[in-house]
């Protein structure tokens, strides 16, 4: 939260659009990792929008 209040990270985040480009036959583990990354990206966006 402290870093977010300083405007970090500066790069764009990837949310649930990460799930749009999954390949057929992806392993369950890889799917879960992508889902976790998507959730973290959406959380980052939400926290950033509250600050404004």
Backbone as CSV, one residue per row, in Angstrom:
resi,resn,N_x,N_y,N_z,CA_x,CA_y,CA_z,C_x,C_y,C_z
1,UNK,0.835,-1.182,0.000,0.000,0.000,0.000,0.883,1.249,0.000
2,UNK,1.988,1.177,0.715,2.883,2.335,0.763,3.448,2.619,-0.630
3,UNK,3.864,1.576,-1.337,4.392,1.765,-2.688,3.306,2.262,-3.638
4,UNK,2.099,1.734,-3.494,1.000,2.182,-4.344,0.690,3.655,-4.105
5,UNK,0.816,4.119,-2.861,0.556,5.529,-2.576,1.609,6.434,-3.194
6,UNK,2.773,5.865,-3.510,3.828,6.624,-4.171,3.730,6.533,-5.687
7,UNK,2.700,5.870,-6.181,2.498,5.765,-7.619,3.233,4.601,-8.259
8,UNK,3.641,3.642,-7.476,4.353,2.481,-8.019,3.408,1.300,-8.104
9,UNK,3.510,0.423,-9.014,4.448,0.413,-10.123,3.995,1.349,-11.230
10,UNK,4.911,1.755,-12.051,4.606,2.686,-13.132,4.075,1.985,-14.372
11,UNK,4.327,0.698,-14.524,3.893,-0.030,-15.710,2.408,-0.364,-15.625
12,UNK,1.833,-0.675,-16.768,0.438,-1.064,-16.816,0.248,-2.459,-16.251
13,UNK,-0.938,-2.740,-15.785,-1.205,-4.056,-15.223,-2.076,-4.851,-16.179
14,UNK,-2.012,-6.145,-16.042,-2.819,-7.049,-16.852,-3.818,-7.708,-15.932
15,UNK,-5.073,-7.621,-16.305,-6.128,-8.219,-15.495,-6.705,-9.447,-16.163
16,UNK,-8.022,-9.555,-16.136,-8.675,-10.745,-16.664,-8.535,-10.902,-18.171
17,UNK,-8.054,-9.870,-18.875,-7.806,-10.048,-20.308,-6.690,-11.056,-20.553
18,UNK,-5.926,-11.341,-19.531,-4.902,-12.383,-19.621,-5.542,-13.735,-19.924
19,UNK,-6.739,-13.945,-19.451,-7.432,-15.212,-19.652,-7.962,-15.353,-21.079
20,UNK,-8.048,-14.266,-21.824,-8.580,-14.308,-23.186,-7.674,-15.050,-24.155
21,UNK,-6.373,-15.073,-23.884,-5.421,-15.633,-24.834,-4.865,-16.981,-24.418
22,UNK,-5.597,-17.726,-23.614,-5.110,-19.031,-23.188,-5.225,-20.024,-24.330
23,UNK,-4.237,-20.859,-24.440,-4.204,-21.860,-25.494,-4.985,-23.109,-25.071
24,UNK,-5.506,-23.802,-26.054,-6.220,-25.045,-25.807,-5.233,-26.088,-25.298
25,UNK,-5.572,-26.791,-24.260,-4.712,-27.826,-23.728,-3.738,-27.339,-22.671
26,UNK,-3.934,-26.123,-22.183,-3.060,-25.583,-21.145,-3.238,-26.415,-19.878
27,UNK,-2.163,-26.617,-19.141,-2.255,-27.428,-17.925,-3.065,-26.692,-16.858
28,UNK,-3.596,-27.446,-15.941,-4.385,-26.859,-14.867,-3.524,-25.937,-14.017
29,UNK,-2.270,-26.319,-13.803,-1.365,-25.484,-13.021,-1.143,-24.139,-13.712
30,UNK,-0.865,-24.159,-15.003,-0.633,-22.923,-15.752,-1.894,-22.056,-15.758
31,UNK,-3.040,-22.692,-15.850,-4.303,-21.948,-15.818,-4.495,-21.269,-14.461
32,UNK,-4.165,-21.959,-13.388,-4.295,-21.385,-12.048,-3.316,-20.229,-11.843
33,UNK,-2.099,-20.366,-12.374,-1.117,-19.286,-12.278,-1.619,-18.059,-13.032
34,UNK,-2.143,-18.258,-14.231,-2.673,-17.136,-15.016,-3.848,-16.479,-14.298
35,UNK,-4.699,-17.287,-13.694,-5.846,-16.745,-12.972,-5.387,-15.909,-11.781
36,UNK,-4.383,-16.408,-11.050,-3.852,-15.664,-9.902,-3.249,-14.334,-10.354
37,UNK,-2.509,-14.361,-11.454,-1.924,-13.119,-11.988,-3.014,-12.139,-12.415
38,UNK,-4.075,-12.667,-13.015,-5.183,-11.814,-13.431,-5.866,-11.182,-12.219
39,UNK,-6.087,-11.955,-11.174,-6.689,-11.410,-9.954,-5.817,-10.316,-9.341
40,UNK,-4.512,-10.552,-9.303,-3.598,-9.550,-8.752,-3.624,-8.273,-9.581
41,UNK,-3.688,-8.413,-10.901,-3.764,-7.241,-11.760,-5.045,-6.448,-11.547
42,UNK,-6.155,-7.153,-11.400,-7.424,-6.474,-11.147,-7.412,-5.783,-9.785
43,UNK,-6.810,-6.415,-8.783,-6.689,-5.805,-7.472,-5.834,-4.536,-7.549
44,UNK,-4.761,-4.612,-8.304,-3.897,-3.441,-8.495,-4.671,-2.283,-9.124
45,UNK,-5.462,-2.588,-10.132,-6.280,-1.548,-10.781,-7.284,-0.947,-9.800
46,UNK,-7.913,-1.804,-8.999,-8.915,-1.337,-8.046,-8.294,-0.416,-7.006
47,UNK,-7.162,-0.810,-6.455,-6.484,0.023,-5.460,-6.074,1.346,-6.078
48,UNK,-5.580,1.301,-7.311,-5.190,2.524,-7.995,-6.369,3.458,-8.250
49,UNK,-7.536,2.905,-8.514,-8.697,3.755,-8.777,-9.241,4.388,-7.499
50,UNK,-9.074,3.743,-6.363,-9.544,4.303,-5.097,-8.748,5.546,-4.736
51,UNK,-7.486,5.518,-5.047,-6.578,6.606,-4.715,-6.946,7.900,-5.437
52,UNK,-7.559,7.817,-6.590,-7.820,8.999,-7.422,-9.026,9.717,-7.011
